[in-house]
Amino acid sequence: MKPGFAAFLFLTLVPTLSGEDPQIYVRKLESTYKHAHTMHAKFLQEYSESGRVTRTEAGVAYFRRPGKMRWEYASPEANLFVVDGKFAWFYVPADHTVSRVATRESNDWRTPLALLAGEMKVNRVCSRVKLAAEQPRDTNLVRVDCAVRGTEKETKSGKPPDTAYFEIAKTSGELRRVVVTGSGGVRMDMQFSDWKFDPPAADELFRFQPPKGVAIVDGDELLAGPGQSLP
């Protein structure tokens, strides 16, 4: 295959949006979510390191304003992650342990995703955004790169910030995918589907009462997922 034809084929298969303003899609994303009081979606969460998938999980997530979330992991095992507005809790029934941390101190990427249950301002998570050079093959989606805001602790330590991108449905403004790569190369890929806006969601969903006999461990940060953490 001639080099010129290969380049032409690549550009044909990988759509680009050069010249468009990324804020068009960011504003649509924000507008789609900021008017709903509660939300519900299915998720598929995948971790990889050095290009190798290390864990895949799936379940359902609930969001409620102001600042509450519930992630019910069904596969490969039952786990629970709850943000009640004050604390973030991660419960592993099989280990009989609960991790707890003040929400403002957690850099778990499910906590920044609390923007879905908050003011819905992307600039609270991203210091700047731009259209990704490589766009999804699905032309109904747009990929927006995010320069992740580091925590105060990360800034003081000189740790490089994570990199991330969002995939947004052009027409509906729905968030379909979030991919985060840590400075150590650990990658988290979160995909969403079947969004429901303002479904019934009881208050009890966003409260966590540790079962009797379960140890509570306080930590500086929660794991980014069972057995995984972003460096």
BAFI-3210 file (N, C-alpha, C; in Angstrom, 3 decimals, decimal comma, padded with zeros to 6 digits):
// residues 231
n [1|2|3|4|5|6|7|8|9|10|11|12|13|14|15|16|17|18|19|20|21|22|23|24|25|26|27|28|29|30|31|32|33|34|35|36|37|38|39|40|41|42|43|44|45|46|47|48|49|50|51|52|53|54|55|56|57|58|59|60|61|62|63|64|65|66|67|68|69|70|71|72|73|74|75|76|77|78|79|80|81|82|83|84|85|86|87|88|89|90|91|92|93|94|95|96|97|98|99|100|101|102|103|104|105|106|107|108|109|110|111|112|113|114|115|116|117|118|119|120|121|122|123|124|125|126|127|128|129|130|131|132|133|134|135|136|137|138|139|140|141|142|143|144|145|146|147|148|149|150|151|152|153|154|155|156|157|158|159|160|161|162|163|164|165|166|167|168|169|170|171|172|173|174|175|176|177|178|179|180|181|182|183|184|185|186|187|188|189|190|191|192|193|194|195|196|197|198|199|200|201|202|203|204|205|206|207|208|209|210|211|212|213|214|215|216|217|218|219|220|221|222|223|224|225|226|227|228|229|230|231]
n.u [000,845|000,612|002,252|000,911|-001,726|-002,320|-002,289|-004,435|-006,507|-006,474|-007,249|-009,780|-011,087|-010,892|-012,641|-012,370|-012,572|-011,537|-011,094|-013,590|-015,343|-014,687|-016,207|-018,807|-019,787|-019,231|-020,906|-023,362|-023,333|-023,297|-025,753|-027,556|-027,495|-027,757|-030,356|-031,721|-032,847|-032,424|-030,562|-029,858|-027,933|-026,503|-023,290|-020,008|-016,912|-013,489|-010,185|-006,783|-003,306|-000,205|-001,222|-002,611|-005,584|-006,685|-008,824|-012,363|-015,486|-018,997|-022,207|-024,767|-025,364|-026,346|-027,313|-027,744|-028,830|-028,134|-024,871|-024,738|-024,150|-024,455|-022,985|-023,530|-021,995|-022,185|-020,874|-017,535|-018,103|-020,149|-020,061|-020,044|-020,268|-020,687|-021,569|-022,421|-022,695|-021,144|-019,274|-017,344|-017,937|-016,693|-017,608|-016,794|-018,219|-017,250|-014,791|-015,437|-015,049|-015,041|-014,169|-013,600|-013,763|-013,471|-015,414|-014,338|-011,656|-011,117|-009,659|-010,658|-011,919|-014,618|-015,614|-014,960|-016,763|-018,991|-019,739|-021,871|-023,883|-023,862|-023,105|-022,700|-020,487|-017,998|-015,535|-014,771|-013,511|-011,799|-009,040|-008,698|-010,147|-010,179|-010,828|-010,332|-007,570|-007,919|-010,937|-013,984|-014,999|-017,678|-019,731|-021,700|-020,795|-018,614|-015,266|-013,704|-010,828|-009,471|-007,754|-006,805|-007,600|-005,332|-005,169|-004,657|-002,686|-001,381|-000,371|001,477|003,284|004,396|003,533|002,672|-000,327|-003,336|-004,427|-007,265|-010,292|-013,538|-016,351|-019,018|-022,451|-023,457|-026,026|-027,837|-026,313|-025,542|-023,353|-021,176|-018,794|-015,873|-012,463|-009,589|-006,182|-003,551|-000,490|001,281|000,597|-001,635|-004,863|-008,236|-011,351|-014,496|-017,698|-020,938|-024,456|-027,966|-029,195|-031,275|-033,415|-034,413|-035,566|-037,450|-035,914|-035,104|-034,344|-032,820|-031,084|-028,836|-027,566|-025,355|-025,049|-022,880|-022,697|-023,129|-020,208|-018,467|-015,406|-014,328|-012,337|-010,416|-009,075|-006,634|-007,270|-009,655|-009,712|-009,447|-010,988|-012,050|-009,276|-007,630|-005,827|-005,375|-002,246]
n.v [-001,197|002,195|004,925|007,457|006,755|005,218|007,131|008,692|006,831|006,424|008,960|009,005|006,977|007,732|010,114|013,691|016,839|019,337|022,751|023,191|024,414|023,168|023,815|023,939|021,326|020,715|022,505|021,494|018,969|019,747|021,097|019,033|017,491|019,182|019,926|017,769|016,129|013,621|010,783|007,878|005,115|002,452|000,934|000,142|-000,755|-000,597|-001,588|-001,102|-001,832|-001,027|-001,595|-003,942|-005,490|-005,523|-005,760|-005,993|-004,542|-004,269|-002,678|-000,696|002,823|005,529|008,926|011,862|015,119|017,332|016,421|013,526|010,010|006,608|003,586|000,503|-002,436|-005,296|-007,280|-008,447|-009,259|-008,521|-005,262|-002,060|001,422|004,464|007,851|010,142|012,824|013,871|011,933|009,472|006,127|002,836|-000,364|-003,686|-006,571|-009,238|-009,015|-008,006|-005,328|-001,721|001,169|004,565|008,004|011,551|013,315|015,552|015,032|012,840|011,440|009,666|008,640|008,328|010,157|012,828|012,465|013,070|015,495|015,173|015,049|017,445|020,848|020,577|021,480|021,355|022,567|022,352|019,979|019,832|021,729|022,790|022,241|020,442|019,545|016,156|014,866|012,491|011,151|009,387|006,424|006,164|008,423|009,780|010,508|012,629|013,303|014,725|016,129|016,361|018,348|017,369|018,659|018,737|017,496|019,408|018,184|016,634|018,650|019,926|017,855|017,620|015,761|014,511|015,504|013,553|012,347|012,707|011,882|012,685|011,122|012,238|012,239|013,682|014,657|014,261|015,024|013,320|011,672|009,286|007,981|007,878|008,205|007,705|008,246|007,511|008,956|006,898|005,128|003,535|002,778|003,812|002,989|004,073|003,305|004,389|003,669|003,608|005,872|007,364|009,982|011,823|009,535|007,583|007,647|006,586|008,086|006,407|005,099|006,640|006,618|005,172|002,538|000,959|-002,566|-004,686|-005,756|-005,196|-003,850|-000,457|001,505|004,336|006,495|008,321|008,418|006,849|003,653|003,433|001,527|-001,854|-003,367|-001,794|001,206|004,550|005,804]
n.w [000,000|-000,878|000,793|000,738|000,136|002,356|004,391|003,545|003,799|006,565|007,520|006,499|007,872|010,531|011,976|012,129|013,913|013,464|014,198|015,346|018,230|021,386|023,583|022,772|022,906|025,544|026,884|026,055|027,227|029,958|030,110|029,623|031,945|034,190|034,869|035,889|038,844|039,906|038,661|036,685|035,574|033,596|033,982|032,728|033,772|033,316|033,976|033,118|032,549|031,248|028,751|029,151|030,121|033,406|035,116|034,976|035,525|036,312|036,620|038,210|038,454|040,559|040,808|042,710|043,384|046,104|045,345|045,796|045,437|044,246|043,648|042,476|042,304|040,387|039,020|038,713|041,270|044,132|045,209|046,877|046,453|047,943|048,064|050,357|050,508|052,464|053,279|051,467|050,867|050,639|050,247|050,747|050,747|050,794|052,037|054,453|055,156|055,312|053,610|054,359|053,618|053,758|051,445|050,099|050,205|048,730|045,826|044,129|041,010|040,709|042,418|041,379|039,282|040,546|039,740|038,132|039,905|041,048|040,616|037,979|036,362|034,164|034,319|036,918|037,178|035,007|033,993|031,532|028,291|025,165|021,755|020,968|019,086|017,752|016,879|017,916|016,115|015,814|014,530|015,827|018,221|020,175|021,082|023,843|025,139|028,431|030,680|033,627|036,814|039,414|042,823|045,872|047,386|045,434|043,790|045,495|045,844|043,388|041,623|038,422|036,717|036,133|032,912|030,770|028,964|027,631|026,164|024,344|023,504|020,551|019,836|022,046|024,229|026,204|028,536|027,531|027,892|029,932|030,123|031,971|032,533|034,599|035,944|036,225|034,297|034,657|033,585|033,486|032,276|031,833|030,917|029,986|029,811|028,826|030,150|032,626|033,479|036,270|037,645|040,087|043,264|046,263|049,467|051,043|049,359|049,184|051,566|053,939|056,119|058,085|058,251|061,156|062,826|060,799|059,808|059,890|057,927|057,893|055,438|053,430|050,767|048,649|047,022|043,452|042,488|043,201|044,458|042,913|042,138|041,090|040,211]
ca.u [000,000|001,396|002,115|-000,107|-003,051|-002,509|-002,659|-005,794|-007,417|-006,537|-008,047|-011,154|-011,669|-010,892|-013,187|-011,800|-013,457|-010,635|-011,704|-014,798|-015,150|-015,076|-017,182|-020,140|-020,180|-019,196|-022,142|-024,485|-023,228|-023,722|-027,183|-028,315|-027,537|-027,943|-031,766|-032,280|-032,596|-031,851|-030,171|-029,544|-027,334|-025,691|-021,901|-018,997|-015,681|-012,367|-008,864|-005,701|-001,971|000,727|-002,000|-003,246|-006,752|-006,475|-010,102|-013,559|-016,608|-020,233|-023,278|-025,623|-025,003|-027,402|-026,820|-028,800|-028,378|-026,787|-023,633|-024,851|-024,022|-024,450|-022,499|-023,768|-021,232|-022,811|-019,962|-017,568|-018,566|-020,985|-019,424|-020,884|-019,592|-021,730|-021,190|-023,631|-022,619|-020,106|-018,255|-017,388|-017,815|-016,510|-017,904|-016,483|-018,818|-016,428|-013,674|-015,994|-014,416|-015,567|-013,236|-014,340|-012,937|-014,239|-015,558|-013,447|-010,279|-010,982|-009,397|-011,259|-012,548|-016,063|-015,960|-015,131|-017,975|-020,095|-020,191|-023,187|-024,869|-023,603|-023,398|-022,494|-019,548|-016,837|-014,296|-014,391|-012,670|-010,820|-008,518|-008,969|-010,624|-009,968|-011,261|-009,275|-007,072|-008,556|-012,335|-014,588|-015,479|-019,107|-019,832|-022,708|-020,101|-017,463|-014,316|-013,137|-009,729|-009,582|-006,562|-007,377|-007,112|-004,764|-005,506|-003,639|-001,597|-000,637|000,347|002,618|004,252|004,957|003,048|002,003|-001,778|-003,890|-005,008|-008,592|-011,169|-014,951|-017,070|-020,332|-023,380|-023,615|-027,419|-028,474|-025,437|-025,297|-022,000|-021,122|-017,545|-014,813|-011,224|-008,590|-004,884|-002,704|000,895|001,992|000,160|-002,863|-005,944|-009,595|-012,295|-015,854|-018,685|-022,300|-025,545|-029,324|-029,410|-032,632|-033,406|-035,454|-036,278|-037,627|-034,688|-035,361|-033,237|-032,011|-030,061|-027,655|-027,070|-024,658|-024,953|-022,017|-023,264|-022,468|-019,045|-017,647|-014,398|-014,298|-010,963|-010,306|-007,884|-006,457|-007,982|-010,244|-009,228|-010,183|-011,830|-011,610|-007,949|-006,928|-005,744|-004,656|-001,049]
ca.v [000,000|003,408|005,746|008,495|006,147|004,793|008,328|009,060|005,851|006,687|010,155|008,688|006,101|008,398|011,446|014,790|017,993|020,466|024,062|023,349|024,845|022,086|024,295|023,638|020,016|020,789|023,175|020,582|017,982|020,375|021,401|017,779|016,908|020,096|020,133|016,567|016,009|012,289|010,113|006,451|004,586|001,243|001,253|-000,888|-000,124|-001,455|-001,117|-001,731|-001,356|-001,403|-002,127|-005,217|-005,339|-006,210|-006,003|-005,433|-004,560|-003,716|-002,480|000,470|003,993|006,505|010,256|012,717|016,416|017,827|015,704|012,162|008,960|005,222|002,676|-000,894|-003,350|-006,622|-008,218|-009,890|-009,513|-007,446|-004,234|-000,868|002,707|005,452|009,199|010,642|014,275|014,201|010,896|008,457|004,814|001,726|-001,569|-004,968|-007,584|-010,449|-008,733|-007,494|-004,038|-000,506|002,294|005,820|009,198|012,766|013,465|016,592|014,546|011,676|011,707|008,578|009,284|008,351|011,370|013,903|012,245|013,646|016,704|014,831|015,244|018,742|022,013|020,159|022,379|020,571|023,245|021,970|018,800|020,072|023,091|023,205|021,160|020,618|018,396|015,168|014,762|011,305|011,104|008,049|005,989|006,469|009,856|010,368|010,867|013,521|013,078|015,967|015,924|017,113|018,509|017,142|019,476|017,925|017,881|020,246|017,293|016,282|019,842|020,139|016,772|017,669|014,618|014,919|015,277|012,526|012,799|012,113|012,393|012,366|010,925|012,838|012,083|015,008|015,105|014,283|015,563|012,312|011,206|007,872|007,338|008,659|007,428|008,399|007,579|008,069|009,208|005,625|004,305|002,799|003,385|003,461|003,261|003,974|003,496|004,504|003,420|003,574|006,949|007,731|011,273|011,977|008,323|007,514|007,258|006,788|008,655|005,330|004,690|007,487|006,512|003,906|002,131|-000,230|-003,731|-005,053|-006,618|-004,775|-002,874|000,785|001,977|005,693|006,631|009,595|008,342|005,559|003,005|003,784|000,371|-002,987|-003,873|-000,935|002,629|005,342|006,290]
ca.w [000,000|-000,947|002,003|000,586|000,218|003,746|005,166|003,144|004,386|008,002|007,739|006,144|008,885|011,828|011,758|012,902|014,071|013,601|014,036|016,148|019,610|022,298|024,553|022,248|023,411|027,004|027,319|025,822|028,300|031,210|030,023|029,673|033,284|035,311|035,226|036,524|040,278|040,073|037,422|036,826|034,344|033,678|033,686|032,533|034,233|032,946|034,350|032,362|032,858|030,179|027,637|029,506|030,987|034,675|035,801|034,350|036,456|035,754|037,582|037,977|039,258|040,826|041,175|043,248|043,866|045,834|045,631|046,307|044,430|044,682|042,609|042,847|041,456|040,347|038,377|038,966|042,628|044,671|046,024|046,945|046,646|048,238|048,492|051,012|050,581|053,432|053,185|050,422|051,480|049,716|051,018|050,109|051,624|050,908|052,941|055,709|055,449|054,712|053,566|054,466|053,499|053,493|049,993|049,574|050,230|047,867|044,414|043,372|039,863|040,829|043,154|040,396|038,506|041,311|039,046|037,599|040,967|041,650|039,794|036,591|035,703|033,787|034,694|038,269|037,032|033,948|033,930|030,150|027,427|023,730|020,979|020,794|017,718|017,182|017,283|017,852|014,800|015,826|014,261|016,714|019,449|020,075|022,168|024,356|026,070|029,678|031,506|034,954|037,921|040,481|044,191|046,517|047,777|044,226|043,339|046,381|045,668|042,048|040,854|037,179|036,761|035,252|031,652|030,636|027,913|027,695|024,911|024,537|022,384|019,957|019,804|023,364|025,251|027,245|028,753|027,177|028,270|030,556|030,191|032,777|032,580|035,646|035,561|036,227|033,180|034,945|032,796|033,853|031,189|032,360|029,860|030,494|028,861|029,365|031,113|033,013|034,154|037,289|038,047|041,538|043,968|047,692|050,246|051,600|048,401|049,318|052,935|054,185|057,513|058,117|058,938|062,408|062,672|059,661|060,199|059,126|057,764|057,377|054,616|052,741|049,504|048,370|045,823|042,234|042,222|044,008|044,155|041,971|042,455|040,102|040,870]
c.u [000,880|001,170|001,023|-001,503|-003,346|-002,937|-004,081|-006,817|-007,581|-007,433|-009,506|-011,838|-011,781|-011,367|-012,504|-012,778|-012,620|-011,386|-012,964|-014,437|-015,591|-016,138|-018,619|-020,654|-020,161|-020,478|-023,361|-024,512|-023,747|-025,226|-028,034|-028,507|-027,947|-029,390|-032,396|-031,900|-031,975|-031,542|-029,767|-028,964|-026,652|-024,249|-021,067|-017,665|-014,527|-011,060|-007,823|-004,381|-001,026|-000,008|-002,710|-004,406|-006,551|-007,769|-011,223|-014,729|-017,825|-021,280|-024,150|-025,198|-026,201|-026,746|-028,007|-028,202|-028,943|-025,707|-023,727|-024,795|-024,101|-024,045|-022,660|-023,050|-021,851|-021,864|-018,547|-017,981|-019,351|-020,155|-020,305|-020,030|-020,679|-021,089|-022,449|-023,661|-021,539|-018,944|-018,449|-017,082|-017,614|-016,583|-017,641|-017,019|-017,933|-015,270|-014,131|-015,325|-015,131|-014,470|-014,062|-013,366|-013,861|-014,253|-014,568|-012,002|-010,048|-010,676|-009,801|-012,039|-014,055|-016,501|-015,982|-016,365|-019,206|-020,526|-021,558|-024,282|-024,672|-024,000|-023,258|-021,668|-018,261|-015,542|-013,904|-013,473|-011,525|-010,350|-008,671|-009,445|-010,287|-010,499|-010,089|-008,860|-007,707|-009,964|-012,886|-015,029|-016,982|-019,269|-020,922|-022,086|-018,979|-016,574|-013,664|-012,050|-009,864|-008,236|-007,040|-006,742|-006,571|-005,234|-004,374|-002,431|-000,727|000,194|001,595|003,696|004,929|004,524|002,342|000,505|-002,192|-004,302|-006,341|-009,265|-012,588|-015,445|-018,521|-021,185|-023,697|-025,044|-028,008|-027,632|-025,131|-023,821|-021,968|-019,860|-016,603|-013,592|-010,182|-007,306|-004,018|-001,271|001,714|001,542|-001,065|-004,028|-007,300|-010,528|-013,703|-016,842|-020,090|-023,318|-026,879|-029,555|-030,906|-032,551|-034,649|-036,256|-036,515|-036,337|-034,859|-034,124|-032,282|-030,893|-028,744|-027,187|-026,350|-024,541|-024,098|-022,684|-022,479|-021,304|-018,127|-016,685|-014,438|-012,857|-010,985|-009,011|-007,820|-007,157|-008,540|-009,607|-010,070|-011,079|-011,315|-010,242|-007,137|-006,859|-004,995|-003,448|-001,041]
c.v [001,245|004,266|006,804|007,947|005,712|005,973|008,757|008,134|006,107|007,891|009,926|007,898|006,775|009,831|012,494|015,951|019,251|021,776|024,267|023,736|023,723|022,508|024,069|022,339|019,978|021,423|022,267|019,493|018,561|020,629|020,151|017,288|017,883|020,280|018,932|016,530|014,658|011,698|008,682|005,968|003,252|001,646|-000,009|-000,223|-001,092|-000,804|-001,833|-001,094|-001,900|-002,073|-003,437|-004,970|-006,172|-006,510|-005,321|-005,603|-003,927|-003,585|-001,305|001,589|004,927|007,821|011,075|014,028|016,693|016,837|014,297|011,143|007,590|004,350|001,249|-001,798|-004,743|-007,683|-007,649|-010,261|-008,309|-006,544|-002,990|000,360|003,758|006,770|009,845|012,161|014,742|013,230|010,052|007,126|003,754|000,429|-002,817|-006,069|-008,806|-010,258|-008,243|-006,187|-002,909|000,552|003,572|006,992|010,385|013,005|014,454|016,121|013,380|012,092|010,509|009,194|009,174|009,606|012,591|013,717|012,699|014,972|016,456|015,057|016,582|019,876|021,722|021,187|021,615|021,240|023,005|020,752|019,057|021,529|023,670|021,986|021,492|019,387|017,459|015,099|013,576|011,191|009,681|007,705|006,211|007,979|010,549|010,836|011,849|013,285|014,399|015,639|016,859|017,154|018,485|018,059|018,551|018,391|018,743|019,409|016,934|017,456|020,077|019,086|016,801|016,515|015,095|014,644|014,139|013,167|012,078|012,610|011,910|012,062|011,303|012,606|013,466|015,528|015,276|014,952|014,580|011,938|009,701|007,183|008,345|007,744|008,266|007,583|008,274|008,209|007,927|004,676|003,461|003,531|002,886|003,910|003,007|004,280|003,461|004,206|003,499|004,625|007,176|009,037|011,429|010,693|008,366|007,012|007,594|007,334|007,574|004,876|005,426|007,597|005,183|003,673|000,872|-001,385|-004,040|-006,001|-006,259|-003,673|-001,664|001,294|003,365|005,805|007,980|009,601|006,936|004,961|003,421|002,647|-000,773|-003,476|-002,997|000,475|003,325|005,944|007,814]
c.w [000,000|000,296|001,905|000,718|001,644|004,606|004,843|003,782|005,873|008,283|007,419|007,241|010,243|011,653|012,629|012,933|014,213|013,358|014,850|017,575|020,552|023,294|024,079|022,864|024,939|027,524|027,127|026,891|029,610|031,224|030,172|031,096|034,393|035,727|035,925|038,002|040,594|038,697|037,716|035,506|034,629|033,370|033,507|032,817|033,990|033,361|033,503|032,763|031,813|029,029|027,924|030,466|032,242|035,423|035,037|035,312|035,802|036,841|037,197|038,922|039,381|041,239|041,681|043,747|045,255|046,265|046,184|045,158|045,076|043,488|043,108|041,847|041,540|039,809|038,402|040,380|043,119|045,574|045,976|047,222|046,809|048,646|049,048|051,131|051,527|053,335|051,931|051,098|050,405|050,512|050,191|051,019|051,840|051,886|054,305|056,123|054,718|054,753|053,584|054,367|053,259|051,993|049,422|049,496|049,276|046,440|043,564|042,217|039,838|041,573|042,248|039,528|039,276|040,707|038,419|038,631|041,667|040,727|038,305|035,826|035,428|034,230|036,147|038,255|036,052|033,973|032,529|029,365|025,971|023,018|020,783|019,332|017,006|017,748|017,188|016,433|014,671|015,671|015,068|018,030|019,156|021,297|022,542|025,377|027,260|030,378|032,954|035,997|039,012|041,842|044,764|046,908|046,570|043,726|044,170|046,180|044,302|041,170|039,584|037,266|035,843|033,930|031,487|029,368|028,153|026,286|025,158|023,303|021,840|020,061|021,195|024,442|026,362|027,315|028,496|027,687|028,917|030,642|030,911|032,783|033,619|035,179|035,517|035,130|033,440|034,281|033,284|032,747|031,728|031,243|030,455|029,396|029,600|030,456|031,352|033,801|035,023|037,538|039,560|042,188|045,444|048,400|050,740|050,655|048,636|050,768|053,081|055,675|057,569|058,857|060,214|062,117|061,528|060,112|059,285|059,103|057,176|056,585|053,951|051,397|049,345|047,134|044,622|041,823|043,057|043,564|043,219|042,519|041,346|040,791|040,954]
res [m|k|p|g|f|a|a|f|l|f|l|t|l|v|p|t|l|s|g|e|d|p|q|i|y|v|r|k|l|e|s|t|y|k|h|a|h|t|m|h|a|k|f|l|q|e|y|s|e|s|g|r|v|t|r|t|e|a|g|v|a|y|f|r|r|p|g|k|m|r|w|e|y|a|s|p|e|a|n|l|f|v|v|d|g|k|f|a|w|f|y|v|p|a|d|h|t|v|s|r|v|a|t|r|e|s|n|d|w|r|t|p|l|a|l|l|a|g|e|m|k|v|n|r|v|c|s|r|v|k|l|a|a|e|q|p|r|d|t|n|l|v|r|v|d|c|a|v|r|g|t|e|k|e|t|k|s|g|k|p|p|d|t|a|y|f|e|i|a|k|t|s|g|e|l|r|r|v|v|v|t|g|s|g|g|v|r|m|d|m|q|f|s|d|w|k|f|d|p|p|a|a|d|e|l|f|r|f|q|p|p|k|g|v|a|i|v|d|g|d|e|l|l|a|g|p|g|q|s|l|p]
***
